[in-house]
Amino acid sequence: MTKLIWMSDPHFTQEGDVLGHNPRIRLQAAIDHINDHHSDAQMCIISGDMVNRGTQADYEGVKAKLDGLAIPYRPMVGNHDKRDLFRQILPLPDTGMADFIQYKVATPDGVLICLDTQKTGSDAGEFCPARREWLRETLSDAENTPVFLFMHHPPMPLGLPMQDTENMENGQAFIDLVSGFKCVKYLFIGHVHRPITGTVGGIPFSTMRSVLYQAPPPRPEWNWDTFKPCKEAPNIGVVHLADASVNLKYDQFCEYQLGVTASL
């Protein structure tokens, strides 16, 4: 059995807050929780938006924090990231593409594929022909080995008005591709800052709360004209892979009030 920790959307800044939340306090709490309770995991995967502004100081700051993890970590790119600084500062395996932060990681229970869904200059995502062909070849090479895909942008609407406008463009082409391979067992999706599970193209998926702040829930009484974080505590995911199956537990690592700096 393979144990993973899944973290998403830390939106780290070396100084200041993000939407009334302190990213340094929240990320440190997550790291401390992982080290105290999940140091037996094989690795931690972080599904994008490593930083909030994409500055060198922020990348150096988030690396300094994450280097305190007791387990290896695999960072991924999101819409807030800058690929050039990301590559210069954060650790990446040598199993990926030259032009995109898209790579694979072998485990005893299958292959983890970390995708790059960033569209430069946009909060929405994309999956261009070059990335699509790399994924097609990687899935073909996997044959009957279970494959678990991690990605930032959802390829489909989730019924979240503020986020559905920033999903992966041409997401149906992505769904058509991955659903054609029986080796693909699960999609792990970041970006939306909410916990959602379901199936798409016959493949199960889950999304993750942010380490920092949570998106508004899909309730009629919320004002969807502006983005106002809701008063929910953050989670990490504890993932067990075994026999091509997935067990995901959402694990709260701190109270909502920790690191909240403004009245929301």
C-alpha positions as CSV (number, residue, x, y, z in Angstrom):
1,M,0.0,0.0,0.0
2,T,1.2,3.5,-0.9
3,K,0.4,6.4,1.4
4,L,0.4,10.0,0.0
5,I,-0.4,13.4,1.5
6,W,-2.2,15.7,-0.8
7,M,-2.0,19.4,-0.2
8,S,-3.4,22.1,-2.5
9,D,-3.3,25.9,-3.1
10,P,-1.0,27.3,-0.4
11,H,-0.9,30.7,-2.2
12,F,2.2,31.5,-0.2
13,T,3.5,35.0,0.2
14,Q,6.7,35.9,2.1
15,E,5.0,39.1,3.4
16,G,1.4,40.2,3.9
17,D,-1.9,38.3,3.8
18,V,-4.2,36.9,1.1
19,L,-7.9,37.5,1.5
20,G,-7.6,38.0,5.2
21,H,-5.5,34.8,5.8
22,N,-1.8,34.5,6.7
23,P,-0.3,31.9,4.3
24,R,2.9,31.4,6.4
25,I,1.0,30.5,9.5
26,R,-1.4,28.2,7.7
27,L,1.4,26.4,5.7
28,Q,3.5,25.9,8.8
29,A,0.5,24.4,10.6
30,A,0.0,21.9,7.7
31,I,3.7,21.0,7.7
32,D,3.7,20.5,11.5
33,H,0.6,18.3,11.3
34,I,2.1,16.2,8.5
35,N,5.4,15.7,10.4
36,D,3.5,14.8,13.7
37,H,0.9,12.5,12.2
38,H,1.9,11.4,8.7
39,S,5.7,11.1,8.5
40,D,5.2,7.5,7.3
41,A,3.8,8.7,3.9
42,Q,5.9,8.2,0.8
43,M,5.5,11.8,-0.4
44,C,3.4,15.0,-0.4
45,I,1.9,16.2,-3.6
46,I,0.9,19.9,-3.8
47,S,-1.6,20.5,-6.7
48,G,-0.7,24.0,-7.7
49,D,-0.8,27.7,-6.8
50,M,2.4,27.3,-4.8
51,V,2.6,31.1,-4.4
52,N,0.1,33.9,-4.8
53,R,2.1,36.5,-6.7
54,G,4.9,34.5,-8.5
55,T,7.9,36.4,-7.1
56,Q,11.3,35.1,-6.4
57,A,11.0,35.9,-2.7
58,D,7.7,34.0,-2.5
59,Y,9.2,30.9,-4.1
60,E,12.2,31.0,-1.9
61,G,10.0,31.4,1.1
62,V,7.7,28.5,0.2
63,K,10.7,26.3,-0.5
64,A,12.2,27.1,2.9
65,K,8.9,26.2,4.6
66,L,8.4,23.0,2.6
67,D,12.0,21.8,3.1
68,G,10.9,21.3,6.7
69,L,8.6,18.5,5.7
70,A,9.7,15.1,7.0
71,I,8.7,13.5,3.7
72,P,9.6,14.4,0.1
73,Y,7.3,16.8,-1.7
74,R,6.3,17.1,-5.4
75,P,5.2,20.7,-6.3
76,M,2.8,21.4,-9.2
77,V,2.0,24.5,-11.2
78,G,-1.2,26.5,-11.0
79,N,-2.6,29.7,-12.5
80,H,-0.8,31.9,-9.9
81,D,2.6,30.3,-10.6
82,K,5.4,31.4,-12.9
83,R,7.1,28.5,-14.6
84,D,10.6,30.0,-14.9
85,L,10.9,30.9,-11.2
86,F,9.2,27.6,-10.3
87,R,11.8,25.6,-12.2
88,Q,14.7,27.6,-10.8
89,I,13.8,27.3,-7.1
90,L,11.5,24.3,-6.4
91,P,12.6,20.6,-6.7
92,L,11.3,18.7,-9.7
93,P,11.9,15.1,-10.9
94,D,13.6,14.5,-14.2
95,T,10.7,12.5,-15.6
96,G,8.8,15.4,-17.2
97,M,8.5,17.6,-20.2
98,A,11.1,20.2,-21.1
99,D,8.6,23.1,-21.7
100,F,6.0,22.3,-19.1
101,I,6.0,21.3,-15.4
102,Q,4.4,18.0,-16.2
103,Y,6.0,14.7,-14.9
104,K,5.4,11.2,-13.6
105,V,6.4,9.5,-10.3
106,A,6.5,5.7,-9.9
107,T,5.2,4.1,-6.7
108,P,4.8,0.4,-5.8
109,D,1.0,0.8,-6.4
110,G,1.0,2.6,-9.7
111,V,2.2,5.7,-11.5
112,L,1.4,9.3,-10.3
113,I,1.1,11.8,-13.2
114,C,1.3,15.5,-12.2
115,L,-0.1,17.6,-15.0
116,D,0.5,21.2,-16.0
117,T,-2.8,22.8,-16.8
118,Q,-1.7,26.4,-16.7
119,K,-2.6,28.9,-19.4
120,T,-0.1,31.7,-19.3
121,G,-1.7,35.0,-18.4
122,S,-5.1,33.5,-17.4
123,D,-6.8,32.2,-14.3
124,A,-8.4,29.6,-16.5
125,G,-6.5,26.5,-17.6
126,E,-5.7,24.7,-20.9
127,F,-4.2,21.5,-22.0
128,C,-2.4,22.1,-25.3
129,P,-1.6,19.5,-28.0
130,A,2.0,19.1,-26.8
131,R,0.9,18.3,-23.2
132,R,-1.9,16.1,-24.5
133,E,0.4,14.1,-26.7
134,W,2.9,13.6,-23.8
135,L,0.0,12.4,-21.6
136,R,-1.2,10.0,-24.4
137,E,2.3,8.5,-24.8
138,T,2.7,8.2,-21.0
139,L,-0.6,6.5,-20.6
140,S,0.1,4.1,-23.5
141,D,3.4,3.2,-21.9
142,A,1.7,2.5,-18.6
143,E,-0.3,-0.3,-20.2
144,N,-2.0,-2.1,-17.3
145,T,-0.2,-0.3,-14.5
146,P,-2.7,1.8,-12.5
147,V,-2.4,5.6,-13.1
148,F,-3.5,8.4,-10.8
149,L,-3.7,11.9,-12.3
150,F,-3.1,15.0,-10.3
151,M,-4.0,18.4,-11.9
152,H,-4.8,22.0,-11.0
153,H,-7.8,23.0,-13.2
154,P,-10.9,20.9,-13.4
155,P,-11.8,19.8,-17.0
156,M,-15.5,20.1,-16.3
157,P,-18.0,22.4,-14.4
158,L,-18.6,21.6,-10.8
159,G,-21.6,23.8,-10.1
160,L,-19.5,26.5,-8.4
161,P,-20.4,29.8,-10.2
162,M,-17.2,31.7,-9.1
163,Q,-14.9,28.9,-10.2
164,D,-16.6,27.3,-13.2
165,T,-15.6,30.3,-15.3
166,E,-11.9,29.4,-14.7
167,N,-11.8,25.7,-15.6
168,M,-9.7,24.0,-18.2
169,E,-10.6,25.2,-21.7
170,N,-11.6,22.4,-24.1
171,G,-11.9,20.2,-21.1
172,Q,-14.0,17.7,-23.0
173,A,-11.0,16.8,-25.1
174,F,-9.0,16.0,-22.0
175,I,-11.9,13.8,-20.6
176,D,-12.2,12.0,-24.0
177,L,-8.5,11.3,-23.9
178,V,-8.1,9.9,-20.3
179,S,-11.4,8.0,-20.4
180,G,-10.0,6.0,-23.3
181,F,-7.4,4.4,-21.1
182,K,-8.5,1.8,-18.6
183,C,-5.3,2.3,-16.6
184,V,-6.5,5.8,-15.4
185,K,-8.1,5.1,-12.0
186,Y,-8.6,8.6,-10.4
187,L,-8.3,12.3,-10.9
188,F,-7.1,14.6,-8.0
189,I,-8.0,18.2,-8.7
190,G,-7.0,21.5,-7.1
191,H,-7.9,25.1,-7.9
192,V,-11.5,25.2,-6.6
193,H,-10.7,25.4,-2.8
194,R,-13.7,23.1,-2.0
195,P,-14.1,19.4,-1.4
196,I,-16.1,17.7,-4.1
197,T,-16.3,14.1,-5.3
198,G,-17.9,12.5,-8.3
199,T,-17.2,10.9,-11.6
200,V,-16.4,12.3,-15.1
201,G,-16.1,10.2,-18.2
202,G,-16.5,7.2,-15.9
203,I,-13.4,8.1,-13.8
204,P,-13.8,9.0,-10.1
205,F,-12.4,12.4,-9.0
206,S,-12.0,14.5,-5.9
207,T,-11.1,18.2,-5.4
208,M,-9.4,19.6,-2.3
209,R,-9.8,22.5,0.1
210,S,-7.0,25.0,0.1
211,V,-4.3,25.1,2.7
212,L,-5.0,28.8,3.0
213,Y,-8.7,29.8,2.5
214,Q,-11.9,28.2,1.3
215,A,-14.2,29.2,-1.6
216,P,-17.8,30.1,-0.9
217,P,-20.2,27.1,-0.8
218,P,-22.8,26.7,-3.5
219,R,-25.7,28.2,-1.5
220,P,-28.3,30.6,-2.8
221,E,-27.7,33.1,0.0
222,W,-24.0,33.7,-1.0
223,N,-23.3,36.7,-3.2
224,W,-21.6,35.2,-6.2
225,D,-20.7,38.7,-7.7
226,T,-17.7,38.9,-5.4
227,F,-15.4,36.2,-4.0
228,K,-15.6,36.1,-0.2
229,P,-13.9,33.2,1.6
230,C,-16.1,31.2,3.8
231,K,-15.5,30.4,7.5
232,E,-14.3,26.8,7.0
233,A,-11.1,25.2,8.3
234,P,-8.5,23.9,5.8
235,N,-7.7,20.3,5.0
236,I,-5.1,18.1,3.6
237,G,-5.8,14.8,2.0
238,V,-4.5,11.4,3.3
239,V,-4.5,9.1,0.3
240,H,-3.9,5.3,0.3
241,L,-3.4,3.5,-2.9
242,A,-3.7,-0.3,-3.1
243,D,-4.8,-2.8,-5.8
244,A,-5.8,0.0,-8.2
245,S,-8.1,1.5,-5.5
246,V,-8.1,4.8,-3.8
247,N,-9.0,5.7,-0.2
248,L,-9.0,9.5,0.5
249,K,-9.6,11.0,3.9
250,Y,-9.9,14.8,4.4
251,D,-7.8,15.7,7.4
252,Q,-8.3,19.0,9.2
253,F,-4.9,20.3,10.4
254,C,-5.9,23.5,12.3
255,E,-8.9,25.5,13.6
256,Y,-10.5,28.0,11.3
257,Q,-9.3,31.0,13.4
258,L,-5.6,30.1,13.1
259,G,-4.0,32.7,10.8
260,V,-7.2,34.6,10.0
261,T,-6.3,38.3,10.1
262,A,-9.5,40.0,9.0
263,S,-13.3,39.8,9.8
264,L,-14.9,37.9,7.0
